[in-house]
Amino acid sequence: MGNAGEFHSPQIHNFLNYDHPDSQRVTPEDAVKFKHFMGTDRADFERTRPAHPMYYDKDHSYRKDRTYWLHMLLGMGFVCYASAKFGVE
């Protein structure tokens, strides 16, 4: 398929989204017209906005961050429990 926002052929789009006999098919002519239509608004799309740009996490690094903090919290909980248990014993 490719990365988000990259161009893909109309055949892939039809296969993924319109794989039903009653669906409307996207032809190469439709793709060219849409590409021209979107190109006329390029100044609007490239205008800076106050929002942050989209971040694509392609290698799932967010899991590494979550795993780190999970281990940190579990470790701190274990240390608190062990110190309380050691005080009792």
Distance bins in CASP14 RR format, pairs under 12 A and 6 or more apart:
PFRMAT RR
TARGET T0000
AUTHOR 0000-0000-0000
RMODE 2
METHOD distances of the structure
MODEL  1
1 7 0 0 0 0 0 1 0 0 0 0 0
1 8 1 0 0 1 0 0 0 0 0 0 0
1 9 0 0 0 0 0 1 0 0 0 0 0
1 12 1 0 0 1 0 0 0 0 0 0 0
1 13 0 0 0 0 0 1 0 0 0 0 0
1 15 0 0 0 0 0 1 0 0 0 0 0
1 16 0 0 0 0 1 0 0 0 0 0 0
2 8 1 0 0 1 0 0 0 0 0 0 0
2 9 0 0 0 0 0 1 0 0 0 0 0
2 12 0 0 0 0 1 0 0 0 0 0 0
2 56 0 0 0 0 0 1 0 0 0 0 0
2 58 0 0 0 0 0 1 0 0 0 0 0
3 54 0 0 0 0 0 1 0 0 0 0 0
3 56 1 0 0 1 0 0 0 0 0 0 0
3 57 0 0 0 0 0 1 0 0 0 0 0
3 58 1 0 0 1 0 0 0 0 0 0 0
4 54 1 0 0 1 0 0 0 0 0 0 0
4 55 0 0 0 0 0 1 0 0 0 0 0
4 56 1 0 1 0 0 0 0 0 0 0 0
4 57 0 0 0 0 0 1 0 0 0 0 0
4 58 0 0 0 0 1 0 0 0 0 0 0
5 38 0 0 0 0 0 1 0 0 0 0 0
5 45 0 0 0 0 0 1 0 0 0 0 0
5 54 0 0 0 0 1 0 0 0 0 0 0
5 56 0 0 0 0 1 0 0 0 0 0 0
6 12 0 0 0 0 0 1 0 0 0 0 0
6 56 0 0 0 0 0 1 0 0 0 0 0
7 13 0 0 0 0 0 1 0 0 0 0 0
7 31 0 0 0 0 1 0 0 0 0 0 0
7 32 0 0 0 0 0 1 0 0 0 0 0
7 34 0 0 0 0 0 1 0 0 0 0 0
7 35 0 0 0 0 1 0 0 0 0 0 0
7 38 0 0 0 0 0 1 0 0 0 0 0
8 14 0 0 0 0 0 1 0 0 0 0 0
8 15 0 0 0 0 0 1 0 0 0 0 0
8 16 0 0 0 0 1 0 0 0 0 0 0
8 17 0 0 0 0 0 1 0 0 0 0 0
8 26 0 0 0 0 0 1 0 0 0 0 0
8 31 0 0 0 0 1 0 0 0 0 0 0
9 15 0 0 0 0 1 0 0 0 0 0 0
9 16 0 0 0 0 0 1 0 0 0 0 0
9 26 0 0 0 0 1 0 0 0 0 0 0
9 27 0 0 0 0 0 1 0 0 0 0 0
9 28 0 0 0 0 1 0 0 0 0 0 0
9 31 0 0 0 0 1 0 0 0 0 0 0
10 16 0 0 0 0 0 1 0 0 0 0 0
10 17 0 0 0 0 0 1 0 0 0 0 0
10 18 0 0 0 0 1 0 0 0 0 0 0
10 24 0 0 0 0 0 1 0 0 0 0 0
10 25 0 0 0 0 1 0 0 0 0 0 0
10 26 1 0 1 0 0 0 0 0 0 0 0
10 27 1 0 0 1 0 0 0 0 0 0 0
10 28 1 0 1 0 0 0 0 0 0 0 0
10 29 0 0 0 0 1 0 0 0 0 0 0
10 30 1 0 0 1 0 0 0 0 0 0 0
10 31 1 0 1 0 0 0 0 0 0 0 0
10 32 0 0 0 0 1 0 0 0 0 0 0
10 33 0 0 0 0 0 1 0 0 0 0 0
10 34 0 0 0 0 1 0 0 0 0 0 0
10 35 0 0 0 0 0 1 0 0 0 0 0
11 17 0 0 0 0 0 1 0 0 0 0 0
11 18 0 0 0 0 0 1 0 0 0 0 0
11 19 0 0 0 0 0 1 0 0 0 0 0
11 25 0 0 0 0 1 0 0 0 0 0 0
11 26 0 0 0 0 1 0 0 0 0 0 0
11 27 0 0 0 0 0 1 0 0 0 0 0
11 28 0 0 0 0 1 0 0 0 0 0 0
11 31 0 0 0 0 1 0 0 0 0 0 0
12 18 0 0 0 0 0 1 0 0 0 0 0
12 19 0 0 0 0 0 1 0 0 0 0 0
12 26 0 0 0 0 1 0 0 0 0 0 0
12 31 0 0 0 0 0 1 0 0 0 0 0
13 19 0 0 0 0 0 1 0 0 0 0 0
13 23 0 0 0 0 0 1 0 0 0 0 0
13 24 0 0 0 0 0 1 0 0 0 0 0
13 25 0 0 0 0 1 0 0 0 0 0 0
13 26 1 0 1 0 0 0 0 0 0 0 0
13 27 0 0 0 0 0 1 0 0 0 0 0
13 28 0 0 0 0 0 1 0 0 0 0 0
13 30 0 0 0 0 1 0 0 0 0 0 0
13 31 0 0 0 0 1 0 0 0 0 0 0
13 34 0 0 0 0 0 1 0 0 0 0 0
14 20 0 0 0 0 0 1 0 0 0 0 0
14 21 0 0 0 0 0 1 0 0 0 0 0
14 23 0 0 0 0 1 0 0 0 0 0 0
14 24 0 0 0 0 1 0 0 0 0 0 0
14 25 1 0 1 0 0 0 0 0 0 0 0
14 26 1 0 1 0 0 0 0 0 0 0 0
14 27 0 0 0 0 1 0 0 0 0 0 0
14 28 0 0 0 0 0 1 0 0 0 0 0
14 30 0 0 0 0 0 1 0 0 0 0 0
14 31 0 0 0 0 0 1 0 0 0 0 0
15 23 0 0 0 0 0 1 0 0 0 0 0
15 25 0 0 0 0 0 1 0 0 0 0 0
15 26 0 0 0 0 0 1 0 0 0 0 0
16 23 0 0 0 0 0 1 0 0 0 0 0
16 26 0 0 0 0 0 1 0 0 0 0 0
17 23 1 0 0 1 0 0 0 0 0 0 0
17 24 0 0 0 0 0 1 0 0 0 0 0
17 25 0 0 0 0 0 1 0 0 0 0 0
17 26 0 0 0 0 1 0 0 0 0 0 0
18 24 1 0 0 1 0 0 0 0 0 0 0
18 25 1 0 0 1 0 0 0 0 0 0 0
18 26 1 0 0 1 0 0 0 0 0 0 0
18 27 0 0 0 0 0 1 0 0 0 0 0
18 30 0 0 0 0 0 1 0 0 0 0 0
19 25 0 0 0 0 0 1 0 0 0 0 0
24 30 0 0 0 0 1 0 0 0 0 0 0
25 31 0 0 0 0 0 1 0 0 0 0 0
26 32 0 0 0 0 0 1 0 0 0 0 0
26 33 0 0 0 0 0 1 0 0 0 0 0
26 34 0 0 0 0 1 0 0 0 0 0 0
26 35 0 0 0 0 0 1 0 0 0 0 0
27 33 0 0 0 0 1 0 0 0 0 0 0
27 34 0 0 0 0 0 1 0 0 0 0 0
28 34 0 0 0 0 0 1 0 0 0 0 0
28 35 0 0 0 0 0 1 0 0 0 0 0
29 35 0 0 0 0 0 1 0 0 0 0 0
29 36 0 0 0 0 0 1 0 0 0 0 0
30 36 0 0 0 0 0 1 0 0 0 0 0
30 37 0 0 0 0 0 1 0 0 0 0 0
31 37 0 0 0 0 0 1 0 0 0 0 0
31 38 0 0 0 0 0 1 0 0 0 0 0
32 38 0 0 0 0 0 1 0 0 0 0 0
32 39 0 0 0 0 0 1 0 0 0 0 0
33 39 0 0 0 0 0 1 0 0 0 0 0
33 40 0 0 0 0 0 1 0 0 0 0 0
34 40 0 0 0 0 0 1 0 0 0 0 0
34 41 0 0 0 0 0 1 0 0 0 0 0
35 41 0 0 0 0 0 1 0 0 0 0 0
35 42 0 0 0 0 0 1 0 0 0 0 0
36 42 0 0 0 0 0 1 0 0 0 0 0
37 45 0 0 0 0 0 1 0 0 0 0 0
38 44 0 0 0 0 0 1 0 0 0 0 0
38 45 1 0 0 1 0 0 0 0 0 0 0
38 46 0 0 0 0 0 1 0 0 0 0 0
39 45 0 0 0 0 1 0 0 0 0 0 0
39 46 0 0 0 0 0 1 0 0 0 0 0
41 47 0 0 0 0 1 0 0 0 0 0 0
46 53 0 0 0 0 0 1 0 0 0 0 0
55 61 0 0 0 0 0 1 0 0 0 0 0
55 62 0 0 0 0 1 0 0 0 0 0 0
56 62 0 0 0 0 0 1 0 0 0 0 0
57 63 0 0 0 0 1 0 0 0 0 0 0
57 64 0 0 0 0 0 1 0 0 0 0 0
57 65 0 0 0 0 0 1 0 0 0 0 0
57 66 0 0 0 0 0 1 0 0 0 0 0
60 66 0 0 0 0 0 1 0 0 0 0 0
60 67 0 0 0 0 0 1 0 0 0 0 0
61 67 0 0 0 0 0 1 0 0 0 0 0
61 68 0 0 0 0 0 1 0 0 0 0 0
62 68 0 0 0 0 0 1 0 0 0 0 0
62 69 0 0 0 0 0 1 0 0 0 0 0
63 69 0 0 0 0 0 1 0 0 0 0 0
63 70 0 0 0 0 0 1 0 0 0 0 0
64 70 0 0 0 0 0 1 0 0 0 0 0
64 71 0 0 0 0 0 1 0 0 0 0 0
65 71 0 0 0 0 0 1 0 0 0 0 0
65 72 0 0 0 0 0 1 0 0 0 0 0
66 72 0 0 0 0 0 1 0 0 0 0 0
66 73 0 0 0 0 0 1 0 0 0 0 0
67 73 0 0 0 0 0 1 0 0 0 0 0
67 74 0 0 0 0 0 1 0 0 0 0 0
68 74 0 0 0 0 0 1 0 0 0 0 0
68 75 0 0 0 0 0 1 0 0 0 0 0
69 75 0 0 0 0 0 1 0 0 0 0 0
69 76 0 0 0 0 0 1 0 0 0 0 0
70 76 0 0 0 0 0 1 0 0 0 0 0
70 77 0 0 0 0 0 1 0 0 0 0 0
71 77 0 0 0 0 0 1 0 0 0 0 0
71 78 0 0 0 0 0 1 0 0 0 0 0
72 78 0 0 0 0 0 1 0 0 0 0 0
72 79 0 0 0 0 0 1 0 0 0 0 0
73 79 0 0 0 0 0 1 0 0 0 0 0
73 80 0 0 0 0 0 1 0 0 0 0 0
74 80 0 0 0 0 0 1 0 0 0 0 0
74 81 0 0 0 0 0 1 0 0 0 0 0
75 81 0 0 0 0 1 0 0 0 0 0 0
75 82 0 0 0 0 1 0 0 0 0 0 0
75 83 0 0 0 0 0 1 0 0 0 0 0
76 82 0 0 0 0 0 1 0 0 0 0 0
76 83 0 0 0 0 0 1 0 0 0 0 0
77 83 0 0 0 0 1 0 0 0 0 0 0
77 84 0 0 0 0 1 0 0 0 0 0 0
77 85 0 0 0 0 0 1 0 0 0 0 0
78 84 0 0 0 0 0 1 0 0 0 0 0
78 85 0 0 0 0 0 1 0 0 0 0 0
78 86 0 0 0 0 0 1 0 0 0 0 0
79 85 0 0 0 0 0 1 0 0 0 0 0
79 86 0 0 0 0 0 1 0 0 0 0 0
80 86 0 0 0 0 0 1 0 0 0 0 0
80 87 0 0 0 0 0 1 0 0 0 0 0
81 87 0 0 0 0 0 1 0 0 0 0 0
81 88 0 0 0 0 0 1 0 0 0 0 0
82 88 0 0 0 0 0 1 0 0 0 0 0
82 89 0 0 0 0 0 1 0 0 0 0 0
83 89 0 0 0 0 0 1 0 0 0 0 0
END
